[in-house]
Amino acid sequence: MKNHFNIAIVGLGNIGSEVLRYLNKNKKNIERTTNSTFSINYLSARNLKKKRGSSISKKLWIKNPVDLVKKKNVDVIIELVGGAEGIAKKLVFGALKNKKHIITANKSLIFKYGNQLAQIAEKNSVNLLFEASVGGGIPIIKSIKESLVGNKIFHIYGILNGTTNFILTEIEKTKKSFKEILNKAQKLGYAEPDPKFDLNGDDVKSKISILSSLCFKTAILNKPFLTEGIENIDLEDINYAKRFDYKIKLLGISEIVNNQVKIRVHPCLIHKNSDLAKVNSVNNAIMVEGSPIGKIVYQGLGAGKGPTTSSVISDLNSILRNNLSNPFGFSYKSARKLKLFDFRKHTCKYYLRLSVEDKPGVLSKITSILSKSGISIQNFLQKPVNKMYSSLVIITHLAVEKRIQFALKMISKQKFVKEKIVMIRIRDDKKL
C-alpha cells in the first residue's frame, strides 16, 4: 500500500490556483486525515508570469505538461486545462497509459472520450476521477457510485448549468432583456466571453450524459440527442409563463423508458411551486429517483473556484487513502447496451408563442393547422404589440413531439408569421 504520493497540477487558472493554495495551506490536515503524505512536484500552465495571487516556484515548473506522463516522480496528475482535445487529451490519455492517477474537472473530455479512458484506467488499475466535472461542489458522482450503489436508478434530471439559471432568474427578477442580463452575467464572471457552450445547452449535454452513464450503468451516450438552449427565450416568455403559474428552467433529463434511454436537454415550463422552480441564481439542483431510495434532491453551487476545488480535493483524498474504483462505478466490460428512445414519440404539453400580423383569419388558420396535426388547445392568449402585430400564446393539451414539430413547420411557412416561433415543452408536474 502506497503511503506517499507525488502530485502534478496542470492548469493554474482560478480553479487550479485555488487547488494549489488549498493543498499548501491544508497539507498537514489532509495527510493526517488520509494517513498518507504527498508532495507537489510539478506545476504547469500557459504562462508562468501570470499574476495568480501567490508566487510559483520555478523549480516546480514544467513547460510541456505532456512530459509528465513519463516522469517517475509523478503518481497523480490533476488536469484543469479543459477542452476535449489538445493538451488535455494528450495528457490524460498518456497519464493513464503510464499508470498514473488522473483527477479532472473536464466534462468535455469525459463526455467525448470517457468510454475509452475508462477502459485504459481499468486495465492499468489506476483512478480516473471527475467529481468536479458535474455539479461543482455537489458530490453527485461519488453519491451515485457509492452511496446509491444498492439502488436501481431509473430517472435523473435537474438544473445543471449555473450560467443559464442565473440569466433566467435575473430576467424574471429585473424585467430586463436577455441581452442585458447576459452582459451582467459576463461582468460578474458567471458567463464566459463566448457563452455559446452554456447558452446552447452543450454544457448540460455533457453533464447529463455523464450522469446517465453512472445511473444506468451504460457507456457514455455521446451520440446526438435532443439538445436545445435558452437563446430564443426572453422576458416576454417568462412573463407569459408566470401568468400560467409556470417558471422556465433549462433542464437536463434522462430516464429509462421501455428499456431505452430517454435523454434530452431543453428549456421547460415547470410549475412555480415545484422543487426546481425554487432553485435560483447560479445554483444547481439534481433529482435522482430510484428504488428503494425514492426521490432524493442534491442542491448547491454548480460552479466557481470554491465548489470545484472542494470536488477536486475530495477526489484527491480518495487516492491518498489508496481507494481504487472503476471510473463509472462498474466494470466497463459489464456496461449495459441500451438504445436511445426515439424522441419523436415523446408526449407532453407545449407552450407556443407566435408573432403574427393582426388581421382576420390568422387565428383560424393556426388552429386549423394544429387541429389537422392532432393537437388541441388548452389555453390561449392574444396580446396586441402594435397596430400591425400581435403575440399569440398557446398552451396545448398533451401532444406528440412528431406532430408538434410538423405543425410548427407548417405554421412557420405562413406569411403572417413574422418571427421564429418560440416552443417550450411543459414538464409534467407529477414528475417534479
N, C-alpha and C positions, 0 to 999 in steps of 0.2 A: 504494500500500500504506500503510495507516494505521500510524503509529508512536506514537500517544498515545491512550489510551482513558479516558473518564470513566465512573466506576462509581457506581451507587446500590445500597445494600443495604436490603432491606425485610424486616423481621423480625429482632429482636435478642434472641431467647431464648438458650438455651445455645449453639446452633449458630451463630446469627447473630453473637453476641458474640465467639465464638471465631474465626470467619472474619475479623471486623474486626480483632481483636487480631493475628492471624497476618499479615494484609496490612500492617498498620502496622509490625510488627516485622521483616518479611522483604521489605520493598518493594524495596530495592536489589538484593537477590539475585534476586528474581523478574524485575526489569527487565533485569538483566544476562543472565539465562538466556533470556529471550524476545526480547531485542533490541527491546523496546518499553517505553514508560513509561505509568504510569497515575496517576490521582488519584481519591480517593473524594470525590465532590461532594455526595452526599446520603445521609442515613440516615433510616429511618422505622420506627416500631413503635407499639404501642398506647399506651405510656406513656413519656414522656421521662424522668421522675423515678425510674423503677425502678432499683434498685441492680444494676449489671452488672459490678462489679469494676474498671471504668475509666470515666472521665468521658466524656460525649458532648457534643461541641461543638454549641451551639445554632445556630451558623451553618450547620451541615450538615443540621439537622433540617427535615423537611417533614411537615406534619400529615397531608395526604391523599396517600398514595403513588400513587394513580391519576393525579395531576397530572404524575408523572414521565414518562408516556408521550409527552408533547409537549414536554418540555424539550430544547432544542437541545444543552445541555451534558451529555447523558447518552447513552452508547453501549451500556452493559451494565447490565442490572438483575439482581441476584441476589435471587431470590424465596425467602424462607424462612419464609413465613407459614403455609403448609399449608392443606389443605382444598380440595375441588373447586369450591367456589362462592365467592361474596362477593368480597372484596378480591383474593384470589389470582387468581381467574378474570378479573376485570376488568383487573387489572394485566398479566397475561401476554398475554391476547388483544390488549389495547391496545398494548402494547410491540411485539409482533411486527408488528402492522399499521402501526406507525410506524417500522418498520425498525430496531429496537433488539434487540441480542442478549439472550437470556434464559438464565440458569443457575438451575436449580431442584432442590430435593430432594423435590418434591411428587408422590409416586407416585399419590395420589388424583386429582389434576388430569390427569396424563399418562394414567392409565387411562381416565378418563371422556372427556377431550377431546383426547387425543393425536393422533388422526387429523385433526381439524380444525386443530389447532395446527401440525402438520407441514406441511400444505398452505400455510398462511399463511407459515411460515418459509421454505419453498422458493420461494414466489412472490416474496418480498421479499429473498431472498438474505441471510438472517441466520441465526445459530445458535440452535437450541433444544437445550440440553444438560442432561442429567438423570442423570448418573452417580451422584449421591448418592441417587437415588430407590430404588435396589435394592442391597442387599448392603453398605451402609455404606461401609467403606473398600476393599472388594473391587472391583477395576477390571473388573467383568464386562461392563459395557455397552461400554466402549471396546475391550475384548478381542474381543467378538463383532463389532463394527463394523469393526475394523481388523486385529487380529492373526489372526482366524479367517476373514477375508473370502474366502479361497480354498477354504474347506471347505463341504461340503454337510452341514449340521447336521440331524439327524433326531430328537434326543432331548435334553431338558434337564430336570433335576429337582434337588431338594435341600431343605435346611433354610433357609428364607428369613425366619424370624422369631425373633429372639433371646429375646423375652419367653417364648414358649411353650416354646422349647428349654430355657431356664433352669428353668421350672416343672417340666417332665418330668424333668430331670436331678436337681433338688433333691428331688422326691418320692421318686425311687429312692434317692438318697443318704441322706436323713434319715429316711425312712419316715413322714413326716408327711403330713397330708391335703392335698388340692388347695387348700382354702380357706386353710390355714395358710401354704402356700408362696406363694400369690398375695399374701397380706398382706406377706410378706417381700419379694417382688419389688417391690411398690409402695413400701415403705420404702427400698429400695435404689435406687429410680429406674428400675428395669428395666421396670416396668409403669405405665401411666397410672392416674390416679384412677378413670377409667372405662376399663377394659381391654377392653371388648367387641370393638373393632376388631381386636385381636390374637387374643383367645381364640376368636372365631367363624370365623376363617380369612379374613376380608375383607382384612386386610393382605397376606397371602400371595397372595390372589386378584389384587390389583392388580399385584404384582411378577411373578408367573409369566405374567400376560397380556402385560406389557411385554416380558419376556424371550422369550416365544414369538414375538411380532411380529418382534423383532430376528433371532432364529434362523431363522425360516421365511419371512421377507420377506413377511409378511401385514400387513393392517391390524390394529390392536389389537382383540383379541376381548373387547369389553366387553358381550357378550351373557351371559345367565345360563348358568353351567356349574356342575358339582358343586362345592360349597364347604362343607366341614364343619370344625369346630374341635375343641378339646380339652375343652370344658366338661363332657362326660359321663365323662371318664376320671379315675380316682382310683388310689390306692395299690394297691387290690385288683387292678386290671387290670395294673399294672406288675409286681406280684409274680407273677401268673399268666403273663404274657409271659416273665418270666425263667425260669420252670420249663420253658418250651418252647424256651429258648435264643433268645429274641427281646428286642428293645427297642422301645419305642414312640416314634415321631417324627412330628411334623406335617410333611408334605411338600407342596410344590408340584411338579406333574409335567405336562410337555407333550411330546408326541411326534407324529410323522406316522405314521398308520396308514391304509393304503389311500387315500392322497392326501387324508386328512381329518385335522383337528387334534384329537387326543385330549388334552384339558386338564382338570385337576382339582386340588382341594386337599382333603386329608383326612388324618387320622392313619393311620399304617401300622405294622404289626409288621414289623420288619426283623431279619435275623439279627444276633446280638450281635457277630459278627466282621467285619461289613461295614464299609466305609469310613464311611458316615454314622452308624452306631451309635456310633462313637468320637468324634463331634463333640458336645461337651457345653457346658453353661452358656449364655452369650449369643452363642456363636459361630454363624456361618452357614457352610454349605458348599454349593457349587453344582457339579453334574456336567454336563458337556457331552459329548455323543457325536456324532461326525460322521466324514466321510471327506474326506481321508486321515488326519486327526488321531488317530482312535480315541477314547479316553476321556481327558478332562482334568478335573482337580479344582481348584476355587478354594475357599479356606477363609480365614476371618478374622472379626474382629468385625463384626457386622452392624448395629450402631447405636452411638450415643454421639457426643459432640461431636468427638472426635479423628478417628475414621474418616470421619465425614460431612464434616468440614472438609477432610480430605485429598481427597475426591472433588470437592468444590466448587472447590478450588484447582486441581485437575487440569483441570477444565473451563475455568476462567479462563485458565490457561496456554495452552490451545488457541486461545482467542480472541486473546490477546495476541500469539500467533505468526501471526495472520492466517489460521488454518486455518478454512476454511468447509466444513461437511459437512452432508449431509442428516440430519435428526433421527434416523432409524432406520437410516441407513447405505445406503439405497436411495431412489430417487425414489418418492414416494408414488403417482404415476401407474402405476408398474410393480408395485405391491403385488399379491401373489397372492391370489386369492379362493378360499379353501378352506372347505368346510363343516365343522361340528363333528361329531365322532364321536358316535354315539348311545351314551351310556354304559350304557344298559340291556343292551348286548351285551358289556360288559366281563366278563372271566373272571379269577378269582383264587381263592385260598383265603381263608376268612373265620374270624375269631375271634368267638365269641358268648359273652356272659356273661349269665346269667339268674338272677334271684332268684325262687325258686318255693316253694310250700308243700311241706313234706317229708311226702309221703303216697304211697301206692301209685297207680300208673297215670300219674303225671306224666311220667316219663321216656319211657314207651312212647308217650304222646300226642305229645310233642315229636318223637321220632324218626319217628313216623308222618307228621306234617305235613312234615318235611324230606324224607322218602322220596317222598311224593306230589309234592313240588316238584322232584324230580330231584336232590336233594342228599344226598350220603353223608358219613359222619363218619369223619375220620381219627384224631382223638384226643378223649378225653373225661375230664373230672374232675368229681367231686362233692364239695363240702365243706359239712358242716352249719354253719349260722350259729348256730342255737339249736335248741330242741326243735321249733319250728314251721317254720323256713325253712332252705333250703339254697341254695348258689350252684352253678349248673351252668355249666361252661365247656366249650365245644365248638370244636374246630378241624375245619373241613370239608375235604374234598378239593376240587379245582377245581370252581367253580360259576359260573353266570352271574348277573350282578347282578340282572337282572329276576326270576329265580327266588328269589334270596335275599330280595329285598325282599317278594315275595309271601309267602314262608314266615314272615318276621318279622311281617308284618301279621296272618297267621292265628294265630300263636303268641301275639301280644300280646293277642288277644281272649279268651284263655283266662283263667278266673277265678283259676287257681292262680298266675298270673304277678303278682308284687307290685310290681315296679319296672320302669322303662323298660329294655328290653333294650339292652345295650351291644354294638355291632357294629364291629369294626375290620378293615379289609382287610389282607391279608398280602401284602407286596411280594415278587415273585419274586426269590429270592436271586441268580439269574444276572444280573439287571439292576443289581446293586449292586457 
